[in-house]
Amino acid sequence: MTRIENRDNLLTDPMTLEQKLWEAHLRLQTLYGEQELISRREPMRELISTVLSHRTTHANEEEAYWRMFEKFGTWEGIRDAPYEELVKALSPAQFPEPKAAYIQKILTQIFNERGEANIGFLKDMSLEEGLEWLYSLPGVGLKTAALVLLFNFHKPVLPVDTHVHRVTQRLGVIGPKITPDKAHALLLSLLPKDPKVLFNFHKHFYWHGQRVCKWAEPKCSQCPLPNICNWYQEHRATNKSENIPADN
Ligand code: SF4
């Protein structure tokens, strides 16, 4: 029986957290396939779209982004737009009021500092300098800063969103009181500082949290991780005697 087939029994060899995380990474990479680290959108768009994406579906984030551009045309137009009109354009996204305010403040700060809406200079900054600069922007937290630096500038940093956080917590790699911000450094300390590995790790754990290890009802029967998952071992493994998938 392979390790993956042995879904209800904990591995007999004790694993370090580092080994467990790497094993989970390899299994999810087999499931979802290795991805090339290619920037999907230009940096300003990635930054503003990530602000828009908070608690919003990808489709609604896209709709809000394009409505904003159709209405105001340029970054300058968005910066100077009447606030109420910008809120209206962003209404497909959740929380359009604070997002409109943050976007206008971010654009104002970038134009004031750089003279244009262009953050390509982050490529030449160290990871720490880049994080500090992005963190100084209104409404930009660690997840957004890490995502822009990894996706656009291929810096060795790990964005931890709600899905990455939940799956690694259920696996038992991070404790129940570890916040997503604290998990950034903790998970990064257990992984190779290789941007492509970190990109794949982020994508695969994100997809897994979205599609399989869902918040309300994890689909453990469709998951390759049960025998290294603390949550499964504590909540589901004992159901095996009933000979039915535990999550159906
Ligand atoms: S076994 Fe279940 S709880 Fe554990 S990672 Fe997989 S889906 Fe999530």
Boltz pocket constraint, residues with backbone or C-beta under 6 A from the ligand:
constraints:
  - pocket:
      binder: B
      contacts: [[A, 167], [A, 170], [A, 171], [A, 212], [A, 213], [A, 214], [A, 218], [A, 219], [A, 220], [A, 223], [A, 224], [A, 225], [A, 226], [A, 229], [A, 230], [A, 231], [A, 232]]
      max_distance: 6.0
